[in-house]
């Protein structure tokens, strides 16, 4: 670990958390950002860490072994590809891209060069999610039939293409990882914009997973009361993971006993998921171990979300066509 030197590109709201964790792991070497005040903050809060505004300096610095890309999603492909081609392992914040073909290309480049490519699907490293995965593998829930993930909050910085691209990568990756089932196809997908523009701030997606399990995912940027839950129902029991609770985030209910009569909390180890995620990246870079949330994992998630977006945009076009037809009938 001592020989690793990691650069972080992007010191925004989430980038600050990434920087803090890699600094605490004693592997952070340089932070790149375009904002002078942000770089000043880095120098003040993280002594010994270098700063730069030019990511080409990172590309040309042979001593930097790995890079964390924490920039807006539309920039991911260009930056990640450049870093991989420069021979550096890459951690990229979700989504890996908003285009499935780009995700495939990045995965192929990493594989060809024998490099680590890891996507920031944070919830795959959450202790409660991993405990849930264990329970599912042990058969505690029985045969899985349904999952529901609700990720509702307020976001005043709507800088992604839609709330789906911002939040749904967490939902899809978490459900697939915890249940051990890959997404197969999108059954339905709708979204709307409360600002009445092209950026959808509420989306609802229904996905078919392997073995016929259905999952519903709801994401919102406009909900004043934060709501972050995952429900997984099996033929024997139902698990609920509520990430807004301070403790006892994971509970399991027997399907055939009234909920208010059950002693339901499930124990798990409380550790910051981001710390575990950053440790995993450092470990993979040191050993060559395949990352839990690797490029292929990122590609599968983006493929299903790309399909969902096409369905959403298609339904909007269809609605507009119906309105135009109705108006023409009225005028006729």
N, C-alpha and C positions, 0 to 999 in steps of 0.2 A: 504493500500500500504506500510505503514511503517514497517509492520511485515514481508514483503517478503524479502527473500534473494536469489538472482539469481547468479548462476555460469555460466560463459561462457567458453566453451571448444573450443579453436582455436582462435589464434590472428593473422591470416593472413590478406590479403588485405581486405576482406569483414568483417572478424571478428573484425577488428579495429572499423568499423562503428557500429557494434552491441554493442561492449563494450561502445563506446561513448554514445550511446542512453540510454542504461540501467543505465549508470553512471549518466547521466543527470536526469533520472527519480528517482534517489536515491534508487535504489534497487540492485545495483551490489555489490556483496560481494567478489567474488574470480574469477580469470582468470587462466585457465589451458592451458599450451602450452609446447611443448618439447624444444623450443629454448630459451636459457638463455638470449640472447639479447632482444628478444621479451618481456620476463617477466620483464627485467630491464626497458624497455620502459613503460610498464604498471605501474610500481611503480613510475616512474618519472611523468607520465602524469595524473595519476588517484590516487591521494593521498588517503590513507586509504583502498585501494583495496588489498586484499591478493593475492598471486600467488602460484602456485604449478605446478609440472611437472607430477604429478600422479593423474589420474582421479579417482582412488580408494579412495583418500582422500575426494572427493566430494560425492561419493557413501556412505561413512561411516559417513559423517557429517549430523547429523539429523537436524541441524539448516538451512541447505540449502533446500528451498522449491521447487525451479524450476531451470532448466538447459537449456541453449541455446547451441546447438551443431552446430558449424561452422567449420567442418572439411571436408576433401575430401569425396565425395559421397560414395565411396566404404567402408568407415568406419562407415557410419551412422547407419546401422542396429545393429551392435554390441553395439555401445555406447548408442544409444537411448533405446534399449531393457534393457540394464543394469540399466539405470537411471529410467525407468518406473518401473522396478521390485523393485527398491529401494524406490519406493513411491514418485518420484519427477515428477512434471509437466515438459513437454519438448517442447521447440521450436527447430525445426531442419531446417537448411537451405535446400533449394531445391537442388536436388530432395530428397524426403524422403528416397528413395532407388532407385537402378536401376533394382530391381526385384519386380514385382507386388506382388508376394506371401509374400515377406518380409514386404511390405507396409501393407498388410492385417493383418499379424501377429502383427505388432506394433499397428495397430488400435484396434485390439481385446484386446491386453494387456491393453491399455489405458482405454478402455471401462470397462473391468472387474474390474480394480482398481479404477475407477471413477476419472481418472486423465485427465488433459488437454494435448492433443497432437496437436501441431500447426506446419504447414509447412510454410516455408518462401516464399510463393507465393506473392512476394512484390507488384505486380501490382494490386492485389485485394484491396489494401489500397491506391492506387493513387487517389487523388481527381478528376483528369480528367476522369479516368476510371469509377469512381462512378457516375460522372455527366453524362457520356455516358450511363451508365446503367439506370439512371433515365429517360433519353430521350427515350431510347428504350422501357421502361415500359410504358411511356406516349403515345407511338404509333407515335412519331415524324417521325421515319424512315419508318413506315409501316411494312409490313410483311418482315422479314429478309430472304434474299436469299443467301448472300455471305459474307465472311469475309476473310481478308488477313493480315497476320502479317509478317513483315520483320524485322529481328533483326540481322543487319550486322555490324561487327566491326573487329578490329584486336586484337588478343590474342596471346601473345608470350609465355604464360604458358599453354600449351595444356595438362592439367593434368586430364581431364575427359576422359571417354571412347570415346566420340565424342562430337562435337559441339551441337548435338541434346540434349544430357543429360545435358549440361551446360545451354543452352538457351531456348530450346523448352518448358520446364515446365512453363516458364513465358507465352509463347504464348498460349498454350493449356488452362491453368488455367484462363488467362485473357479473352479469347474468350468465354469460358464456363460461366464465372461469369458475364461478361457484357451483353451477349445475353440471359442468363437464359436457355441455351440449353446444355445438356451433349453431349460429343462425342459418336458416335455410332460405327463407324468402320473406319479403314484406307483404303482409296481408292488406294493411291499409295505412295511410299516412295523410294527416291533415295538419295545417298550420294557419296561423293568422297573425296580422300585425295590428296591435292596438294604436300604433302611431300612423297607421294607414299608409305605410310605405312598403318597400320591397323586402325589408328585414323582418322576418317572422319572429315574434317574441313569445309565442306559445305554440308548441307542437305536440301532437299525439300520434304515436306509432304503434301498430300491432305487428308483431313478428312471429313467424313460425320457426321454432328451433327443432333440432333433431328429436326423433322419437315422438313427434306430434305435440310437444310442449308449446303452449302459446304464451307470449309475453307482451305486456302492454307497457309502454314507456311514455310518460308525460313530463315535459320540461317547460319551465316558465322563467321569464325575466321580470315579471310584473307582479309577483305574489308578495305582499307585504310581510306575511308571516311565513318564515322559512319552514319548508317541509321536505325532508330528505329521507325517504324510506324505501326499503326493498322487501317485498312479500314473496315468499316462495311456498307454494302449496303442493303437497304430495297426497297420496292416497291415505296415509296414516296421520300426518301432522302438518302444521303450517308454521313456518318460521317468519319472524318479522325483525328486520334490522333497521333501527331508527338512529341515524347518525347525528341527529340534533340533541339527543339525550346526553347528559354529562357522564353517565355510567349505565350499566345494564342495557347496552345498546341492542343486544341480541336476545330474543325470546322465542321459545318454541311452545306451541299449543297443540295438544292432542285434539284431533278433529272431532272426537266423539264425546268430549267432556266440555261442559260449559266453561268459557274462558275465565269467568270471574271466580272459579273454584280451583284454578290451577296455580301451582308454584312454578313459574315459567322461565326466569332468567337463566342464561347460559354463561358460565365463566369463560373468560379468555384473558390473555395478557395485554395490558394497556401500554402500548408503545406508539409514538407518533408515526402514522403510516408513511409520511414523507421521509422520515429518517430511515425507515426500513427500505424504502424504495431507493434512496441514494446509496445506502450501504450495498444493496443488491447490485447496482450498476458498477460500483467500485470493485466488488467481488468478481463480477463477470469480466470486467476489463483485466483484472489481475490473473484470472484462471482460464479465460477463454470459454467459460460456461455460457450456454445459450440463455439469454434473458427471458424471464417469465413473460414479460410483455414485449416480445421481439417484433421485428418488422412484419413478419407473417401475421402475427396477432393484430397489428395495426391495420394491415391490408384487409383482413376479414371484416373488421369493424367498419372501415371506410366504405367497403363495397356495399354493405347493407344500408349504410346511411346515404350513400349516393343514390341507391335504388329508391329509398324513402323520399329523398328530395325531388327526384324526377316525378314521383307519384303526387307529391304535394303541388308542384308547379303545374302538373298536368291537370289536377282537379281545379286549380285556379283558372286555367285557360278554359276548361269546360264550363265552369260557372259563368265566366264572362260571356261565352258563346250563348249560353242559355238566356242570359239577361238581354243580350242583343236580339235574340230570336223573339223573346217575349215583347220587347219594345217595338220591333218591326210589326208584330201581329196587332198590337194596340194601335199603332199608327195606321195600319192597313184598314 
